[in-house]
């Protein structure tokens, strides 16, 4: 059959050339071709067999494409407390062949990067930058060993216009696109950026692996920051056209979700970062003519609008209506929660302690400390309110901690467990685990306040869904 196709293609190609020449000479604007069968006619049985083979091929492609769209994939997620950091780590495989790494899961980043092996020439050319002393990476990505690594040229429009973290200066037009990525805590990562393929494990009975191609990846050759000593880099979950979250969610249902185990959980306590539908938070209905998809919130789950505002980019913002302690709504100026007035609130998996703008912080700690006034105060940095939680015999005492609740738009509320805001700071010592932020300024719901909840970021429908969960599997 393949031979007959090649013969017919040659005849058709020759006919095209002849017709084009004829049309050009006569000024005509159309051409007519005579299709010739140059092989013996196939029997009806042969034709039926070939049609069945073709339909099987078409169906297999359709099923494969549908699986890509409808399925999900998950990445193991765990607390980094065992390393002395307040971050959550995700396991990530990148390159061809795939190389494994442990990255910080960060909803406030739009650049995914890994520590890279420095080529000797690059090291000589960048002698002024170096990794922290004694912090040689245990694992380092080797771009020269990956068949799918593609550097982004410094002179390209992608480098100049699409990557907000790229450096403007080019040593030569063909040199790779460089970056100097700065974080709010003063840490930084420097290197060059390219595209790569990430290996993902599809969910479902087959549990097949697949490649997510054209992922923007930073190859970091110099960095500083405590959180990076225990990890191999950062997985960008921020809202950006170049983040890993946006790239993966675009292929898997426009959504991603995560569940953060207790931040003091042991190393083997694992949950998942999932891209695609999460039945625990939302259900998908069959598509209709009016829309490509339909989503309903699962029983027990709450939802609130997700604000994708350029002023808080690449963070995910939410509308806070207020904060209550012991059921009483605190007197906090509305401007504190309003981006238009210099306030606003974001969720950030990369920040450990919740940070409240000054007016909100003072109201919250005043209400909580009033309820804890019977406990002896102790001093402990960086907290303002810490308490001795032991009895004279040295045992922990039972103290009733009032409920703290954050009220969102849409009549939803986050009521975290007491251990998420009156936290264990040392043996026998508990502290009010929020920090004071500047005003005007954003308030940040950190990962400790988010712990033991399942969170879904529905980017397509701009909804944030959440539900109480133990998170462990």
Secondary structure, 3 states (H helix, E strand, C coil): CHHHHHHHHHHHHHHHHHHHHHHHHHCCCCCCCCCCCCCCCCCHHHHHHHHHHHHHHHHHHHHHHHHHHHCCEEEEEEECHHHCCCCEEEEEEECCCCEEEEEEEECCCCCEEEEECCCHHHHHHCCCCCCCCCCCCCCCECHHHCCCCEECECCCHHHHHHCCCECCCCCCCCCECEEEEECCCCCEEEEEEEEEEEEEEECCCCCCEEEEEEEEEEEEEEEECHHHCCCCEEEECCCCCCCHHHHHHHHCCCEEEEECCCCCCCCCCEEEEEECCCCCCEEEECCCCCCCCEEEECCCCEEEEEECCCCCCCCEEECEEEEEECCEECCCCHHHHCHHHCCCEEECCCCCCEEEEHHHHHHHHHHHHHHCCCCCEEEECCEEEEEECECCCCCECCCCCCCEEEEECCCEEECCCHHHCEEEEECCEEEECEEEECCCCCEEECHHHHCCEEEEEECCCCEEEEEECCCCC
